[in-house]
Amino acid sequence: MANTTSAKKATRKIARRTAVNKARRSRVRNFVRKVEEAIATGDQAVAAAALKAAQPELMRAATKGVLHSNTASRKVSRLAQRVKALSA
């Protein structure tokens, strides 16, 4: 357990930050899941719309430090590739 006041404050800050990051990560997962489900149904229009909604959310997570920027870019790229494959 933290003894100094600064350590106690740091613990409180970390707890708040963790809660925010957890919410952001969960939100990103939900958006990605919606794209995955749309791809699974095979509806290209719905999948494209879901991807369009998910992309800014992934990039926002990268900006906020929840995801690494390369990870977010990779996820967007792979989802876009799969959505594009539906039309072929």
Phi, psi and chi 1 to 4 in degrees:
 res  aa     phi    psi   chi1   chi2   chi3   chi4
   1 MET       -  144.3 -172.1   60.6 -152.7      -
   2 ALA   -69.3  138.3      -      -      -      -
   3 ASN  -103.7  -46.5  -72.3  -35.0      -      -
   4 THR   -76.2  156.2   61.3      -      -      -
   5 THR   -63.7  -36.5   49.8      -      -      -
   6 SER   -66.8  -37.0   60.3      -      -      -
   7 ALA   -68.4  -37.8      -      -      -      -
   8 LYS   -64.6  -42.0  -73.0  176.6 -177.3  173.0
   9 LYS   -64.4  -42.4 -179.3  179.6  178.0 -179.5
  10 ALA   -59.7  -40.9      -      -      -      -
  11 THR   -61.6  -42.5  -54.3      -      -      -
  12 ARG   -64.2  -43.8  -70.0 -165.6  -54.8  -89.6
  13 LYS   -62.3  -44.0  -77.9  173.0   68.7  173.5
  14 ILE   -62.6  -40.4  -70.2  166.0      -      -
  15 ALA   -63.0  -43.2      -      -      -      -
  16 ARG   -63.9  -45.6  -78.9 -162.5  -61.2  -93.1
  17 ARG   -61.7  -42.8 -156.9   74.7 -110.9  142.8
  18 THR   -61.1  -42.4  -57.7      -      -      -
  19 ALA   -62.6  -42.5      -      -      -      -
  20 VAL   -64.9  -46.9  169.4      -      -      -
  21 ASN   -63.8  -37.2  -74.7  -18.6      -      -
  22 LYS   -64.3  -41.7 -160.7  175.4  -78.3 -172.1
  23 ALA   -64.4  -42.5      -      -      -      -
  24 ARG   -64.0  -43.9  -78.7 -152.1 -179.6   99.6
  25 ARG   -63.2  -41.3 -160.5  173.9  -54.2  119.2
  26 SER   -63.6  -42.9  174.1      -      -      -
  27 ARG   -61.1  -43.5 -170.7  171.7  157.3   85.3
  28 VAL   -61.8  -45.7  166.7      -      -      -
  29 ARG   -59.3  -40.4  -75.9 -161.6 -161.8  110.4
  30 ASN   -62.2  -43.9  -74.8  -24.4      -      -
  31 PHE   -63.8  -42.6  -86.2   92.2      -      -
  32 VAL   -65.6  -40.4  171.4      -      -      -
  33 ARG   -61.7  -38.6 -175.9  174.1   43.5   76.2
  34 LYS   -62.4  -39.0  -75.6  176.3 -173.1  165.8
  35 VAL   -66.1  -45.3  179.0      -      -      -
  36 GLU   -58.8  -44.0  -61.5  -87.1    1.9      -
  37 GLU   -66.0  -39.5  -73.2  170.2   -1.9      -
  38 ALA   -65.0  -38.0      -      -      -      -
  39 ILE   -65.6  -40.6  -69.5  168.9      -      -
  40 ALA   -63.2  -35.2      -      -      -      -
  41 THR   -74.4  -21.7   60.6      -      -      -
  42 GLY    86.5    8.2      -      -      -      -
  43 ASP   -87.7  108.1 -169.0  -16.2      -      -
  44 GLN   -68.0  -38.6 -149.5 -107.1  -21.1      -
  45 ALA   -64.7  -44.7      -      -      -      -
  46 VAL   -66.8  -40.5  173.4      -      -      -
  47 ALA   -63.9  -41.5      -      -      -      -
  48 ALA   -64.8  -40.8      -      -      -      -
  49 ALA   -65.4  -41.8      -      -      -      -
  50 ALA   -64.5  -39.1      -      -      -      -
  51 LEU   -65.7  -40.1  176.4   64.2      -      -
  52 LYS   -62.6  -33.0 -165.2  166.9 -174.4  164.1
  53 ALA   -78.1  -34.5      -      -      -      -
  54 ALA   -76.1  -33.2      -      -      -      -
  55 GLN   -58.2  -52.2 -172.3  170.4   -6.0      -
  56 PRO   -62.9  -31.5    3.8   -6.2      -      -
  57 GLU   -66.8  -41.8 -151.8   54.9   49.1      -
  58 LEU   -64.2  -43.7  -83.1  157.5      -      -
  59 MET   -68.2  -34.3  -70.6  -50.6  169.6      -
  60 ARG   -64.6  -41.0 -169.3  170.8  -62.0  117.7
  61 ALA   -62.0  -37.8      -      -      -      -
  62 ALA   -66.5  -41.6      -      -      -      -
  63 THR   -62.8  -39.5  -54.6      -      -      -
  64 LYS   -81.0   -6.4  -61.2  -66.9 -177.6 -176.1
  65 GLY    88.2   10.6      -      -      -      -
  66 VAL   -76.7  -39.9  177.5      -      -      -
  67 LEU  -120.3  154.5  -68.1  175.9      -      -
  68 HIS   -72.9  147.0 -166.8  -82.2      -      -
  69 SER   -61.7  -36.9   57.7      -      -      -
  70 ASN   -66.3  -36.8  -70.7   -3.5      -      -
  71 THR   -64.0  -45.6  -56.5      -      -      -
  72 ALA   -62.6  -45.2      -      -      -      -
  73 SER   -61.9  -42.0  -66.4      -      -      -
  74 ARG   -62.8  -43.7 -175.0  179.5   67.2 -118.0
  75 LYS   -62.4  -45.3  -75.6 -177.3 -176.2  -69.2
  76 VAL   -60.8  -46.0  168.4      -      -      -
  77 SER   -60.8  -45.9  176.1      -      -      -
  78 ARG   -69.0  -38.4  -72.5 -179.2 -178.5  172.1
  79 LEU   -65.6  -43.0  -73.4  171.6      -      -
  80 ALA   -61.6  -39.8      -      -      -      -
  81 GLN   -61.9  -43.4 -167.4  177.1   19.8      -
  82 ARG   -69.7  -36.6  -72.7  171.8   62.7 -165.7
  83 VAL   -66.2  -41.7  168.9      -      -      -
  84 LYS   -63.4  -36.7 -172.9  179.0  176.4 -173.7
  85 ALA   -65.0  -23.5      -      -      -      -
  86 LEU   -64.8  -36.1  -72.0  176.8      -      -
  87 SER   -74.7  -23.4   63.4      -      -      -
  88 ALA   -75.1      -      -      -      -      -
